[in-house]
Amino acid sequence: MAEEKVRKTRASGLPRLVMPEQNPVRRATNFEEVPYGISLEVAMDEASRCLRCPKPRCVSACPVNINIPQFIAEIAEGNPQGAAEKLKTQTALPAVCGRVCPQELQCEGSCVLGLRGQPVAIGTLERFAADYVRQNNLEKLPEKAAPTGKRVAVIGCGPAGITAAADLAIAGHEVEVFEALHLPGGVLMYGIPQFRLPKEIVAHEVEQLKKLGVKIHLNYLIGKLESVDQLMREGFDAVFIGSGAGLPMFLGIPGENSVGVFSANEFLTRFNLMKAYDFPNHATTPIHAKHIITVGGGNVAMDSSRTALRIGAKSTLVYRRAREQMPARKEEVHHAEQEGVNLQLLTNPKRVIADENGKVVALECVKMELGEPDESGRRSVTEIPGSEFQIPCDAIVVSIGNRPNPLIPMTCKSLSTTRKGTLEVDPETLQTSMAGVFAGGDVVSGAATVISAMGQAKKAASNINKYLRGEPLKDEAAPSAL
């Protein structure tokens, strides 16, 4: 008992590790990953800080409910391979989540050590374990159950689709994924830049999925080539819809249809999937701009504004609220400022100004001020009369959110949608209005995080297993069913 007390005292006193990073001036000119990896020794030191709480708050704060103390304990003992194997039984994308999850709001934000000091760097340790086995060719696939003879179609090969497909394949089902684009990975491929999530990591995780026996169909747009109804008629016993939220929202201001105004989806896809930065080696039209303005305050806006720097443009980010109200991760805002993105906060776009040829030349904005907090505690913003001004620019990227593409429900009338265009599901089972068809991720919740999409996909996969076994999806004795 005394040794345990000494261990905990030492653990809580150790400083949290700081990830080494590329120099901001250098990295603003390349698409290489910003944080470097860490050594086994550093990982073991950090892992030793974990108190291994009897009731770990970090686990309940994780949308995927990863047994965090369990894999961290393996690292502390110098066994990253064991840590990775435990992770792989619970998540299909550890190398991805270790890089892009908002740990500060979830697992790390709930770490007991964070109450009086710095939480354990859970995301960094997750990334380390996944990278270690990949780089040393030590990965092992989770053990699969015996074949069930059941077929499941998964629509979308993003984080939700990959997660559901992996869980269903491990359960012994025959799984086929239908992806609309020419590369698998969804938003992990086309939305998140290389400097934040290297594409070779996503490709590797997809290969692991294939090794589980999952068949992936590319360039296969459900709703055009086939409907959900047709998939069911063709012999699939269940369907999971994880098609995401890929339809961009716009500002609705005058001049927004001018040449040089892009959605963040198009802008990032050009540089992530189509490699516009390597024109003419890759046949996509490059975006040549001297000053690019990004409108928005989320992680996608940060990705866009930081990408603008890397193609040699001056980059300005316009956001209508204050810094403390920005939904982007603090780390992303910090990196953007380090690299040279100019933040124009409490600034709201009013109209796009174009020349006689319809090409963007400026964005007219108005200054905002914070008002009183509403019932939720969030302060409102109002325009400051007479504060209009113009920011000269030759390209504008609109990054204010996305909603699901209506193609799938439009071609399958049995699927009900909400007023926001998301698929209507039972919140407990994630089954849609169509028997045997389940959904999860952004197509249900609207644009959210990678890890939240994965959490919903795991929940849906669990209920698909029940459905295929003929078990009730709900516990009739539970109070919620009364």
LINWOCOR-V142952 format. One record per residue. N is the residue number from 1. RES is the residue in one small letter. OMEGA is omega as a letter, one per 40 degrees, with the letter a starting at -180 (none if undefined). D_CENTER is the distance of its C-alpha to the mean C-alpha in Angstrom with 2 decimals. Layout:
n=N res=RES omega=OMEGA d_center=D_CENTER
n=N res=RES omega=OMEGA d_center=D_CENTER
This chain:
n=1 res=m omega=i d_center=41.98
n=2 res=a omega=i d_center=42.99
n=3 res=e omega=i d_center=40.91
n=4 res=e omega=i d_center=37.82
n=5 res=k omega=i d_center=38.54
n=6 res=v omega=i d_center=38.98
n=7 res=r omega=a d_center=35.67
n=8 res=k omega=i d_center=33.81
n=9 res=t omega=i d_center=35.70
n=10 res=r omega=a d_center=34.87
n=11 res=a omega=a d_center=31.19
n=12 res=s omega=a d_center=30.82
n=13 res=g omega=a d_center=32.75
n=14 res=l omega=i d_center=30.83
n=15 res=p omega=i d_center=28.78
n=16 res=r omega=a d_center=25.03
n=17 res=l omega=i d_center=24.11
n=18 res=v omega=a d_center=22.89
n=19 res=m omega=i d_center=20.79
n=20 res=p omega=a d_center=22.85
n=21 res=e omega=i d_center=21.41
n=22 res=q omega=i d_center=22.67
n=23 res=n omega=a d_center=25.16
n=24 res=p omega=a d_center=23.60
n=25 res=v omega=a d_center=26.34
n=26 res=r omega=a d_center=25.91
n=27 res=r omega=i d_center=22.15
n=28 res=a omega=a d_center=22.18
n=29 res=t omega=a d_center=24.10
n=30 res=n omega=a d_center=22.04
n=31 res=f omega=i d_center=18.70
n=32 res=e omega=a d_center=19.03
n=33 res=e omega=a d_center=16.56
n=34 res=v omega=a d_center=17.36
n=35 res=p omega=i d_center=17.77
n=36 res=y omega=i d_center=20.27
n=37 res=g omega=i d_center=20.47
n=38 res=i omega=a d_center=22.92
n=39 res=s omega=i d_center=26.03
n=40 res=l omega=a d_center=26.91
n=41 res=e omega=i d_center=29.38
n=42 res=v omega=i d_center=26.97
n=43 res=a omega=i d_center=24.48
n=44 res=m omega=i d_center=27.46
n=45 res=d omega=a d_center=28.58
n=46 res=e omega=a d_center=25.25
n=47 res=a omega=a d_center=25.04
n=48 res=s omega=i d_center=28.59
n=49 res=r omega=a d_center=27.56
n=50 res=c omega=a d_center=25.98
n=51 res=l omega=a d_center=28.57
n=52 res=r omega=a d_center=27.65
n=53 res=c omega=i d_center=28.14
n=54 res=p omega=i d_center=29.87
n=55 res=k omega=a d_center=27.45
n=56 res=p omega=i d_center=24.20
n=57 res=r omega=a d_center=22.26
n=58 res=c omega=a d_center=19.17
n=59 res=v omega=a d_center=19.01
n=60 res=s omega=i d_center=19.30
n=61 res=a omega=a d_center=16.61
n=62 res=c omega=i d_center=14.02
n=63 res=p omega=i d_center=12.49
n=64 res=v omega=i d_center=13.33
n=65 res=n omega=i d_center=16.63
n=66 res=i omega=i d_center=16.84
n=67 res=n omega=a d_center=20.40
n=68 res=i omega=i d_center=19.59
n=69 res=p omega=a d_center=23.29
n=70 res=q omega=a d_center=24.15
n=71 res=f omega=i d_center=22.11
n=72 res=i omega=i d_center=22.88
n=73 res=a omega=i d_center=26.54
n=74 res=e omega=i d_center=26.54
n=75 res=i omega=i d_center=25.42
n=76 res=a omega=i d_center=28.06
n=77 res=e omega=i d_center=30.60
n=78 res=g omega=a d_center=29.72
n=79 res=n omega=a d_center=28.15
n=80 res=p omega=i d_center=24.64
n=81 res=q omega=i d_center=25.19
n=82 res=g omega=i d_center=25.81
n=83 res=a omega=a d_center=22.69
n=84 res=a omega=i d_center=20.56
n=85 res=e omega=i d_center=22.52
n=86 res=k omega=i d_center=21.91
n=87 res=l omega=a d_center=18.14
n=88 res=k omega=i d_center=18.23
n=89 res=t omega=a d_center=20.14
n=90 res=q omega=a d_center=17.36
n=91 res=t omega=i d_center=14.04
n=92 res=a omega=a d_center=13.59
n=93 res=l omega=a d_center=10.95
n=94 res=p omega=i d_center=12.45
n=95 res=a omega=i d_center=12.44
n=96 res=v omega=a d_center=8.72
n=97 res=c omega=i d_center=8.14
n=98 res=g omega=a d_center=11.17
n=99 res=r omega=a d_center=9.79
n=100 res=v omega=a d_center=6.46
n=101 res=c omega=i d_center=6.96
n=102 res=p omega=a d_center=9.17
n=103 res=q omega=a d_center=12.09
n=104 res=e omega=i d_center=14.61
n=105 res=l omega=a d_center=14.00
n=106 res=q omega=a d_center=13.86
n=107 res=c omega=a d_center=15.70
n=108 res=e omega=i d_center=17.16
n=109 res=g omega=i d_center=17.89
n=110 res=s omega=a d_center=19.99
n=111 res=c omega=a d_center=21.73
n=112 res=v omega=a d_center=25.49
n=113 res=l omega=a d_center=26.15
n=114 res=g omega=a d_center=24.15
n=115 res=l omega=a d_center=26.84
n=116 res=r omega=a d_center=29.35
n=117 res=g omega=a d_center=27.63
n=118 res=q omega=i d_center=24.46
n=119 res=p omega=i d_center=22.14
n=120 res=v omega=a d_center=21.63
n=121 res=a omega=a d_center=18.94
n=122 res=i omega=a d_center=17.10
n=123 res=g omega=i d_center=13.93
n=124 res=t omega=i d_center=16.39
n=125 res=l omega=i d_center=18.45
n=126 res=e omega=i d_center=15.80
n=127 res=r omega=a d_center=15.00
n=128 res=f omega=a d_center=18.78
n=129 res=a omega=a d_center=19.69
n=130 res=a omega=i d_center=17.41
n=131 res=d omega=a d_center=18.57
n=132 res=y omega=a d_center=22.13
n=133 res=v omega=i d_center=22.66
n=134 res=r omega=a d_center=21.09
n=135 res=q omega=a d_center=23.26
n=136 res=n omega=i d_center=26.28
n=137 res=n omega=a d_center=25.99
n=138 res=l omega=a d_center=26.18
n=139 res=e omega=i d_center=23.51
n=140 res=k omega=i d_center=24.78
n=141 res=l omega=i d_center=23.44
n=142 res=p omega=i d_center=23.50
n=143 res=e omega=a d_center=26.75
n=144 res=k omega=i d_center=26.77
n=145 res=a omega=i d_center=28.94
n=146 res=a omega=a d_center=31.90
n=147 res=p omega=a d_center=31.32
n=148 res=t omega=a d_center=31.46
n=149 res=g omega=i d_center=32.41
n=150 res=k omega=i d_center=29.71
n=151 res=r omega=i d_center=27.46
n=152 res=v omega=i d_center=23.96
n=153 res=a omega=i d_center=22.18
n=154 res=v omega=a d_center=18.38
n=155 res=i omega=a d_center=17.26
n=156 res=g omega=a d_center=14.14
n=157 res=c omega=i d_center=12.88
n=158 res=g omega=a d_center=9.09
n=159 res=p omega=i d_center=7.32
n=160 res=a omega=a d_center=9.67
n=161 res=g omega=i d_center=12.53
n=162 res=i omega=a d_center=12.50
n=163 res=t omega=a d_center=12.54
n=164 res=a omega=a d_center=15.25
n=165 res=a omega=a d_center=17.15
n=166 res=a omega=a d_center=17.42
n=167 res=d omega=a d_center=18.65
n=168 res=l omega=i d_center=21.01
n=169 res=a omega=i d_center=22.38
n=170 res=i omega=i d_center=23.10
n=171 res=a omega=i d_center=24.91
n=172 res=g omega=a d_center=27.19
n=173 res=h omega=i d_center=26.25
n=174 res=e omega=a d_center=26.34
n=175 res=v omega=i d_center=22.92
n=176 res=e omega=a d_center=22.33
n=177 res=v omega=i d_center=19.08
n=178 res=f omega=a d_center=19.48
n=179 res=e omega=a d_center=17.18
n=180 res=a omega=a d_center=18.16
n=181 res=l omega=a d_center=17.47
n=182 res=h omega=i d_center=19.48
n=183 res=l omega=i d_center=16.88
n=184 res=p omega=i d_center=14.66
n=185 res=g omega=i d_center=10.95
n=186 res=g omega=a d_center=9.82
n=187 res=v omega=i d_center=7.07
n=188 res=l omega=i d_center=6.88
n=189 res=m omega=a d_center=10.49
n=190 res=y omega=a d_center=11.25
n=191 res=g omega=a d_center=8.72
n=192 res=i omega=a d_center=7.87
n=193 res=p omega=i d_center=11.47
n=194 res=q omega=a d_center=13.58
n=195 res=f omega=i d_center=14.55
n=196 res=r omega=i d_center=11.23
n=197 res=l omega=a d_center=10.30
n=198 res=p omega=a d_center=13.59
n=199 res=k omega=i d_center=13.77
n=200 res=e omega=i d_center=16.45
n=201 res=i omega=i d_center=14.24
n=202 res=v omega=a d_center=12.14
n=203 res=a omega=i d_center=15.62
n=204 res=h omega=a d_center=17.05
n=205 res=e omega=i d_center=14.76
n=206 res=v omega=i d_center=15.64
n=207 res=e omega=i d_center=19.24
n=208 res=q omega=i d_center=19.16
n=209 res=l omega=i d_center=18.22
n=210 res=k omega=a d_center=21.21
n=211 res=k omega=i d_center=23.40
n=212 res=l omega=i d_center=22.90
n=213 res=g omega=a d_center=24.66
n=214 res=v omega=i d_center=21.90
n=215 res=k omega=a d_center=23.03
n=216 res=i omega=i d_center=20.66
n=217 res=h omega=i d_center=22.06
n=218 res=l omega=a d_center=20.74
n=219 res=n omega=a d_center=21.74
n=220 res=y omega=a d_center=22.22
n=221 res=l omega=i d_center=21.42
n=222 res=i omega=a d_center=22.09
n=223 res=g omega=i d_center=24.07
n=224 res=k omega=a d_center=26.00
n=225 res=l omega=i d_center=27.15
n=226 res=e omega=i d_center=27.18
n=227 res=s omega=i d_center=26.43
n=228 res=v omega=i d_center=25.14
n=229 res=d omega=a d_center=28.81
n=230 res=q omega=i d_center=29.87
n=231 res=l omega=i d_center=27.47
n=232 res=m omega=a d_center=29.07
n=233 res=r omega=a d_center=32.52
n=234 res=e omega=i d_center=31.96
n=235 res=g omega=i d_center=31.80
n=236 res=f omega=a d_center=28.29
n=237 res=d omega=i d_center=28.73
n=238 res=a omega=i d_center=25.32
n=239 res=v omega=i d_center=22.26
n=240 res=f omega=i d_center=18.59
n=241 res=i omega=i d_center=16.78
n=242 res=g omega=a d_center=13.03
n=243 res=s omega=i d_center=13.31
n=244 res=g omega=i d_center=10.46
n=245 res=a omega=a d_center=11.39
n=246 res=g omega=a d_center=12.63
n=247 res=l omega=a d_center=15.74
n=248 res=p omega=i d_center=15.82
n=249 res=m omega=a d_center=17.83
n=250 res=f omega=a d_center=20.65
n=251 res=l omega=a d_center=22.90
n=252 res=g omega=i d_center=26.06
n=253 res=i omega=i d_center=28.31
n=254 res=p omega=i d_center=31.37
n=255 res=g omega=a d_center=30.97
n=256 res=e omega=i d_center=27.30
n=257 res=n omega=i d_center=28.37
n=258 res=s omega=i d_center=29.85
n=259 res=v omega=a d_center=29.36
n=260 res=g omega=i d_center=26.69
n=261 res=v omega=a d_center=24.24
n=262 res=f omega=i d_center=20.86
n=263 res=s omega=i d_center=17.70
n=264 res=a omega=i d_center=14.63
n=265 res=n omega=a d_center=13.62
n=266 res=e omega=a d_center=16.97
n=267 res=f omega=a d_center=17.16
n=268 res=l omega=i d_center=14.05
n=269 res=t omega=i d_center=14.87
n=270 res=r omega=a d_center=18.36
n=271 res=f omega=a d_center=17.46
n=272 res=n omega=a d_center=14.75
n=273 res=l omega=a d_center=16.24
n=274 res=m omega=i d_center=19.70
n=275 res=k omega=i d_center=20.33
n=276 res=a omega=i d_center=22.29
n=277 res=y omega=a d_center=22.88
n=278 res=d omega=i d_center=25.11
n=279 res=f omega=e d_center=27.30
n=280 res=p omega=i d_center=29.79
n=281 res=n omega=i d_center=28.85
n=282 res=h omega=a d_center=26.02
n=283 res=a omega=i d_center=27.29
n=284 res=t omega=a d_center=25.09
n=285 res=t omega=i d_center=26.50
n=286 res=p omega=i d_center=25.55
n=287 res=i omega=i d_center=24.94
n=288 res=h omega=i d_center=27.83
n=289 res=a omega=i d_center=27.65
n=290 res=k omega=i d_center=29.25
n=291 res=h omega=a d_center=27.39
n=292 res=i omega=i d_center=23.97
n=293 res=i omega=i d_center=22.99
n=294 res=t omega=i d_center=19.42
n=295 res=v omega=i d_center=19.46
n=296 res=g omega=a d_center=16.85
n=297 res=g omega=a d_center=15.62
n=298 res=g omega=a d_center=11.83
n=299 res=n omega=a d_center=9.31
n=300 res=v omega=i d_center=9.64
n=301 res=a omega=i d_center=13.33
n=302 res=m omega=i d_center=13.38
n=303 res=d omega=a d_center=11.98
n=304 res=s omega=a d_center=14.68
n=305 res=s omega=i d_center=17.37
n=306 res=r omega=i d_center=17.00
n=307 res=t omega=i d_center=17.11
n=308 res=a omega=i d_center=20.22
n=309 res=l omega=a d_center=21.91
n=310 res=r omega=i d_center=21.44
n=311 res=i omega=i d_center=23.35
n=312 res=g omega=a d_center=26.16
n=313 res=a omega=i d_center=25.86
n=314 res=k omega=a d_center=26.41
n=315 res=s omega=i d_center=23.22
n=316 res=t omega=i d_center=23.41
n=317 res=l omega=a d_center=20.81
n=318 res=v omega=a d_center=22.29
n=319 res=y omega=a d_center=21.09
n=320 res=r omega=a d_center=23.39
n=321 res=r omega=a d_center=22.96
n=322 res=a omega=a d_center=23.59
n=323 res=r omega=a d_center=21.57
n=324 res=e omega=i d_center=21.31
n=325 res=q omega=i d_center=19.78
n=326 res=m omega=i d_center=16.91
n=327 res=p omega=a d_center=13.55
n=328 res=a omega=i d_center=12.00
n=329 res=r omega=i d_center=12.00
n=330 res=k omega=i d_center=15.63
n=331 res=e omega=a d_center=15.02
n=332 res=e omega=i d_center=13.47
n=333 res=v omega=i d_center=16.43
n=334 res=h omega=i d_center=18.78
n=335 res=h omega=a d_center=17.81
n=336 res=a omega=i d_center=18.19
n=337 res=e omega=i d_center=21.59
n=338 res=q omega=a d_center=22.67
n=339 res=e omega=i d_center=22.22
n=340 res=g omega=i d_center=24.16
n=341 res=v omega=i d_center=22.09
n=342 res=n omega=a d_center=24.48
n=343 res=l omega=i d_center=23.12
n=344 res=q omega=a d_center=25.18
n=345 res=l omega=a d_center=24.44
n=346 res=l omega=a d_center=26.27
n=347 res=t omega=a d_center=26.63
n=348 res=n omega=i d_center=26.23
n=349 res=p omega=i d_center=26.66
n=350 res=k omega=i d_center=29.80
n=351 res=r omega=i d_center=30.52
n=352 res=v omega=a d_center=29.94
n=353 res=i omega=a d_center=33.18
n=354 res=a omega=i d_center=34.13
n=355 res=d omega=a d_center=37.25
n=356 res=e omega=i d_center=39.87
n=357 res=n omega=i d_center=37.83
n=358 res=g omega=a d_center=34.83
n=359 res=k omega=a d_center=32.79
n=360 res=v omega=i d_center=30.78
n=361 res=v omega=a d_center=32.81
n=362 res=a omega=i d_center=31.50
n=363 res=l omega=i d_center=29.36
n=364 res=e omega=a d_center=31.46
n=365 res=c omega=i d_center=30.00
n=366 res=v omega=i d_center=31.43
n=367 res=k omega=a d_center=31.11
n=368 res=m omega=i d_center=29.91
n=369 res=e omega=a d_center=31.00
n=370 res=l omega=i d_center=29.72
n=371 res=g omega=a d_center=31.62
n=372 res=e omega=i d_center=32.21
n=373 res=p omega=i d_center=29.51
n=374 res=d omega=a d_center=29.07
n=375 res=e omega=i d_center=29.24
n=376 res=s omega=a d_center=25.69
n=377 res=g omega=a d_center=26.62
n=378 res=r omega=a d_center=24.59
n=379 res=r omega=i d_center=26.94
n=380 res=s omega=i d_center=27.53
n=381 res=v omega=i d_center=28.07
n=382 res=t omega=i d_center=31.08
n=383 res=e omega=i d_center=32.42
n=384 res=i omega=a d_center=35.16
n=385 res=p omega=i d_center=38.03
n=386 res=g omega=a d_center=39.22
n=387 res=s omega=a d_center=36.35
n=388 res=e omega=i d_center=35.21
n=389 res=f omega=a d_center=34.66
n=390 res=q omega=i d_center=33.39
n=391 res=i omega=i d_center=31.01
n=392 res=p omega=i d_center=32.13
n=393 res=c omega=i d_center=29.44
n=394 res=d omega=i d_center=29.22
n=395 res=a omega=i d_center=25.60
n=396 res=i omega=i d_center=23.19
n=397 res=v omega=a d_center=19.44
n=398 res=v omega=a d_center=18.43
n=399 res=s omega=a d_center=14.98
n=400 res=i omega=i d_center=15.56
n=401 res=g omega=a d_center=13.16
n=402 res=n omega=i d_center=13.04
n=403 res=r omega=a d_center=14.62
n=404 res=p omega=i d_center=15.11
n=405 res=n omega=a d_center=17.63
n=406 res=p omega=a d_center=20.89
n=407 res=l omega=a d_center=22.18
n=408 res=i omega=i d_center=21.70
n=409 res=p omega=i d_center=23.46
n=410 res=m omega=a d_center=25.96
n=411 res=t omega=i d_center=27.13
n=412 res=c omega=a d_center=27.22
n=413 res=k omega=i d_center=29.22
n=414 res=s omega=a d_center=28.90
n=415 res=l omega=i d_center=25.31
n=416 res=s omega=i d_center=25.30
n=417 res=t omega=i d_center=22.87
n=418 res=t omega=i d_center=22.55
n=419 res=r omega=i d_center=23.79
n=420 res=k omega=i d_center=20.29
n=421 res=g omega=i d_center=20.04
n=422 res=t omega=i d_center=17.66
n=423 res=l omega=i d_center=19.11
n=424 res=e omega=a d_center=21.47
n=425 res=v omega=i d_center=21.17
n=426 res=d omega=a d_center=23.12
n=427 res=p omega=a d_center=21.04
n=428 res=e omega=a d_center=22.60
n=429 res=t omega=a d_center=22.37
n=430 res=l omega=i d_center=19.74
n=431 res=q omega=i d_center=22.54
n=432 res=t omega=i d_center=22.92
n=433 res=s omega=a d_center=26.36
n=434 res=m omega=a d_center=27.15
n=435 res=a omega=i d_center=28.39
n=436 res=g omega=i d_center=26.47
n=437 res=v omega=a d_center=23.40
n=438 res=f omega=a d_center=20.29
n=439 res=a omega=i d_center=16.86
n=440 res=g omega=a d_center=13.52
n=441 res=g omega=a d_center=9.99
n=442 res=d omega=i d_center=9.79
n=443 res=v omega=i d_center=13.26
n=444 res=v omega=a d_center=14.60
n=445 res=s omega=a d_center=12.94
n=446 res=g omega=a d_center=12.22
n=447 res=a omega=a d_center=9.16
n=448 res=a omega=a d_center=7.13
n=449 res=t omega=i d_center=4.24
n=450 res=v omega=a d_center=2.81
n=451 res=i omega=i d_center=6.30
n=452 res=s omega=i d_center=8.04
n=453 res=a omega=i d_center=7.70
n=454 res=m omega=i d_center=9.03
n=455 res=g omega=i d_center=11.60
n=456 res=q omega=a d_center=12.88
n=457 res=a omega=i d_center=13.16
n=458 res=k omega=i d_center=15.22
n=459 res=k omega=i d_center=17.32
n=460 res=a omega=a d_center=17.99
n=461 res=a omega=i d_center=18.93
n=462 res=s omega=a d_center=21.29
n=463 res=n omega=i d_center=22.95
n=464 res=i omega=i d_center=23.25
n=465 res=n omega=i d_center=25.14
n=466 res=k omega=a d_center=27.42
n=467 res=y omega=a d_center=27.97
n=468 res=l omega=i d_center=28.95
n=469 res=r omega=a d_center=31.29
n=470 res=g omega=i d_center=32.90
n=471 res=e omega=i d_center=32.04
n=472 res=p omega=a d_center=31.57
n=473 res=l omega=a d_center=28.00
n=474 res=k omega=i d_center=29.17
n=475 res=d omega=a d_center=31.64
n=476 res=e omega=a d_center=34.53
n=477 res=a omega=a d_center=35.95
n=478 res=a omega=a d_center=32.95
n=479 res=p omega=a d_center=33.65
n=480 res=s omega=a d_center=30.73
n=481 res=a omega=a d_center=32.56
n=482 res=l omega=none d_center=35.79
